[in-house]
Amino acid sequence: MEFLQNIDGNSALTIALVCGGLCIGGIILMFGLQLVGGALGTVGSLGGVLMDVVSGGPMSWCGCAVVIGLVIGCGGLVLIAASTLSTCGTPEAVNFCTFLGR
């Protein structure tokens, strides 16, 4: 009890700041570790699914590779069409614009 009676203002402020920092740091760590754990769990699950597909043999992953290739190809075509349509009405317009009536 003598320790508490002899505390000056600076010591009390230091103790309050340390306790507040530990409290806030604990809250940040609690939520941060949950987010990191969830993200690592998701990546691990996706890796497990990928390994299951690859280890299933060529009949298992060949269809997936074709579908992924088609999705990437469609995305590329949409990207090319969008960049081409952005030139319509400018001096750099191409015949694609006249085909669409722009």
C-alpha positions, 0 to 999 in steps of 0.5 A, spaced: 500 500 500 505 504 501 507 504 493 500 507 491 501 512 496 508 515 493 506 515 486 507 522 483 503 524 476 508 522 471 508 515 474 500 514 474 500 517 467 505 512 465 501 506 468 495 509 465 498 509 458 501 502 458 495 499 461 491 503 455 496 500 450 496 493 452 488 493 452 488 496 445 494 492 442 490 486 445 484 488 441 487 489 435 491 482 436 485 479 437 481 481 431 488 481 427 489 474 428 482 472 427 483 475 420 490 472 418 487 465 421 481 466 416 485 468 410 490 462 411 485 457 412 481 459 405 488 459 402 489 452 405 482 450 403 483 452 396 490 449 395 487 442 398 482 442 392 487 444 387 491 438 390 485 433 390 483 435 382 491 434 380 492 428 384 485 425 381 489 424 374 488 427 367 481 425 367 479 429 373 483 436 371 483 436 364 476 438 364 477 444 369 483 446 365 479 447 359 473 451 363 479 455 366 482 456 359 475 458 356 473 463 362 480 466 361 479 467 353 472 470 354 475 475 359 480 477 354 475 478 348 471 482 353 477 486 354 479 487 347 472 489 345 471 494 351 478 497 349 476 497 342 469 500 343 473 506 347 476 508 341 469 509 337 468 517 336 475 518 336 480 519 330 483 512 332 476 509 331 476 502 327 472 498 323 469 494 329 465 501 331 462 501 324 460 494 325 456 496 331 453 502 328 457 507 332 
